[in-house]
Amino acid sequence: MNKQQLLTDYAGAEVLVTGGAGFVGSNLVKELVKHNAHVTVLDDLFTGDLSNLKNLKIKKFIKGDVRDEALMKKIVVNFDYIFHLAARNIIVSTKNPLEDFAVNIGGTLNILNNLKRSKRLQKFIYTSSVSIYGNTRYLPINEDDSYNLLSPYAVSKLGGENYARVFYENFDLPTVVVRYSNVYGIFQSTANPYCGVVGKIIDRIHNDKRPVIHGDGEQTRDFTYIQDAVDATLLAGISDKSVGEVFNIGTGIEISINNLVKNINEIMGKDILPEYIDRRDIDNIRRRVLNIEKIRRVLRWSPQFTLRKGLSETIEWYKTI
């Protein structure tokens, strides 16, 4: 079944997107609205920004916290689909592991526990991260490979995954987990201090400043354009084959940070050499690339954006802000 056929099933559905004012969340909301879903956004605006939802015809915005027991009890039973993106990111999580635990694990459990009463839930989609893999022995990384947890964030995202699985096994809740790999693209504002590496490099080169690289730049990542990540997430939400499953979302292509800088320079018509500084204490991964054969096989999804195409789209958007 192709993407368009699948996404027509969201038309008229009541959908909750937690963290929907954030980078990935707002892009997901945009696509859901395009397919005539009735979208409610829940966000505490810790890192999210209401401007990301500007001109989107959502049903309702709730400024709230997934840790709020009374609020979750009141609202979560009213939705057909729940996309759970609300979380503290890796930088915040390292600075405050207790808050990381409370939001990323406690908030997820709070939603799931209250969903036991739901009579209408079609799918709970939990967005996780490839950070849970850490430094792996083998590449590309499969969904069932062992974990090497190197940050509080990795621990808490895996904890949320485990709760999603347990509620599927014990309470028959239709849950699915998607693991994102270095998502970048439009609406990833460089004004946000937690912006990803692609946005930071684009911003520096655009302003004729040397991009800053931690380490020697030969560390690799699997960069995923936002539209691909959104499409895969929506397919996971609507497919009957995804219930109880975990899917890697990436490209299956490994690229070094040095080559990333080279590509951005070429697209922007510049040649600005990077500045190298000490390695980061967090997310200190040498190589990362995903095996995405499972999602290809089960959901018939494959990425549509090459790195070059995704970077070009991102740079064109950046010029408008």
N, C-alpha and C positions, 0 to 999 in steps of 0.2 A: 504493500500500500504506500502511495507516495505522500509527501509532506502535506500537500494541499488537501487530500482526502482525509488525512488524519486530523488536521487542525480544524476542519469544519465541525468536528465534534465539540469544540470549545464554545461554539456559538450558543449564546444564551445561558451558559454555565455560570454558576456563582463561584468565583475564584478568589482566594486570599493569597497575597504575596507578602510574606514577612521580609523586612529589609528591602522593600520595593522602591525606596527612594535612593538606593545605592546604585553603583555602577552596573552590575549585572542585573540587579532587580529591576531597575527602570527600563532597561532594554527588554527584559522579559515582559514587563507590563505593557510596553509599547506594542509588542507582537500580539499579546493576548487581546488588547483593545482592537487591534486591526482585524482580528478574527471574531469580533463581536461578543467577547466574553464580558461578563459583568464583574469588574475587578475592584476588589477592596485592597488597599495598601495599608499595611501596618509597619511603622518605622519609628524608632525613638530619636532619629536624626542625630545619632552619635557621630556617624560618618556619612550618613545619607544627606541628600540635599533636595528640598522641595522643588528647586528649579529643574531638576531632572524629570519631573512629572508635568512640567509646563505644557499646556495645549493637549494633554492626553485626557481623553474623556473617561476617567475612572468613575466608578460608582461612589466610592467613599475613601477618604484618607483618615486613618486613625493614628494619632501620635500616641504610641504606647509601647510597652516593654513585654517581651515574651516571657519574662519572669513573673508577670502580674497574674496570679492565680485566678482572681475574680474576673479579670478581663478575658483570659483564655477560656474560662468556663462559660462565659456569656457568648462568645462569638464563634468559636471554632466549629461548633456543630451546625453552623448555617451554610457551610460551603461544600461544593462538589469536589473541588480540587484545592489543595493547599501546597504552595511552593514555599518551602522554608529556607530562606536565604539569610535571615537575621543572625548575625554572629559578630563577635569581636575578632578583628583580624590578627595576623601573626605578630605584628609589632606591638599592638596593644596587649595581646595575650602574654607576651614575654614580660612586659612591664608590670602587669597585674594578673598573675595566674589565678587568683581567687575570683576575680571578676570574669575571667575567661571561663572558668569552671561553671560559674553561676549562669552565665548567658548561654554559652555554647552547649553545655550538657544539661544544666537545669532548665533552661528555656525550652529546649527540645523535648525533654521529658514532660514538662508542663503541658505542652501542646498535645503530645501523644496520649498522655493520661486522660485528658479531657475529651479526646476524640473517641474514646471507648464508648461514649454515649451517642455518637453520631449515627444517624439512620440514613445518611445520604452520601457519605464520603465515597468518592470514586478512586482517589489516589492521593497519598501524601508523598510529596517529592522532596527528599532531603538532599541539599547540595553540600557535598563534601569537598575534599581537597587531596591532591596527590602528595601533599606534605606528609601524609601518614606513611608513605613509603620510605622517606628518608633516603639515605645512600644505600642503594640496592646492589646485590652481588651480580645480578644479571639484567641485561637490557635486550629488548624493550620490556617494560614493566607490565605484567599481567595483573588482573584483578585479584587473583588468589595468591599472589606472591606475598612473602612475609613482610611485616612492618618493621621499620626502624624509626621509632619515635624520637625526634630530636628537639621538639619544642612543646610548650604547653598547648599551643594551638593544635598541633598534630594529635596530641592526646585527646583533646576535647572534641575535635571533629570525628575522630574514630569512636569516641564515646557516644556521640550522637548517632553515628551509623549503627552501632551495636543496639542502641535502644530502638531504632527503627526496625531492625531485624527481629528483636525480641517481641515487639508489639505485633509484628506480622505473624510470628510463630505462635504466640500465646493468646492473642486476642483477635486474630484474623483481620487485622487492619491492612489494607492494601498499600504497602509502602514500597518505595524504590529509592535507591541511592545513586547519585551521579557524582563522579569525582572530577573536578575541574583541574586543568593544567595551564597555569600562566595565561589567564584570559586577558586580552587587551582590546582596545577599540574605542569607538565613539562614546562620549559621556564619561570617559575616565579622566576626570578633570585633574590637571596638573596643579591646581590650586589646593587640592586635597593633599595633606601631608603624607597620606598613606597610599598615594598613587603608585601604580606598578612601574617596573623598570622601563617599559616601552614608552609610556607617557613622559617619564623623566628625561629620557634620552632625546625624544622629539623636542621637548621644551628647551633643553639646553642648546641643541644644534640650531633650532629656529632663532634663538637669541644670540647666535654666534659665540656660544660658550662651550668649553670642552665638556663632553659628557663624562660623568664620574663613574668609574667601574671599580667594584670591590674585587680584589685579587688580580689575577693575570688576564681575565677576560676569556679564558678558554673553557670556563664552566659552561655547560650546555643546558638548554631547556627545550620544552615542547610548547611553543607559543600557539595559543588558540584564539582565533578572531571571535569577537563577541557574538556575531550573528550565527556562527557555527555552534557556539556553546548554547545559545538560546534555542536554536532549532532542535538540537539533540535533547535538551531538557524537556521541551514541549512534547517531543515524540515519546520520551520515556514516561511522561505523565499520561498520555492518552492510550498507550498500547497495553493490551491485556497480557502481552508476553513479558512485560517488565516487572510484574508484581513479585516482590521478594528478591529482586535481583540488584546487582551492583554493576555500574558501567563506568569505564574510563571514558572521559571526553577530552580528546586531544587531536593531534594530526598524525602521530606516528613518525614525525620528522624532527630530528635533533639539530639544533643550531647553537653555535657559541654566541656569547654576548659580543665578542669582537665582530663576528659576522653580522650580528644585529645592527651594530653601530654602522658598519660598512653599508648595509642595505639602506638604512635611514639617510645616511649622507648622500648616497647616490640618488634616491628619490627626491631629496630636497635640493639637489644640485650643489652640494657643499662637500668639503673635505676637511672636517675638523677632527683632529686626533683626540682620543680620549685621555683622561687623567686617571691613573691607577692609584688606588689607595688600599689600605688593609682590608682583608676579608671581613665579612660580617659575622658576628657571633650567631645570628639566627639564620635559619634556612641555608646553612652552609653545605649545599649539595654540589658535588662535582659534575655529575652527569644525570640527565633525566630525559627520557623519551618513553612514550606509552605504546603499548600494544592496544589497538582499537578494533581488533578483529571481532570481539564479542558484540559490540554495538553495531558493527557492520552486519553481522550475521543475524542477530536477533531483531534489531529494529530497522535494518536496511538503511542505516544512516552512515554518511561519510562526509568529511569536511569539504566545503565548496570554495573556501578561500585559501589560496596559497599565501605564504608569508608576505610576498611582495604585494599581492592584491590587498591583503588586510592592512598592511602598513600604509599603502597609498590612500585607502579609505580613511584611515585614522588621521593621517597628516592633512588631508583635505578638510576634515571636520575641524581639526585643531586650528586651522587658519581662520575659521569663522567665529571663534570664541574670543 
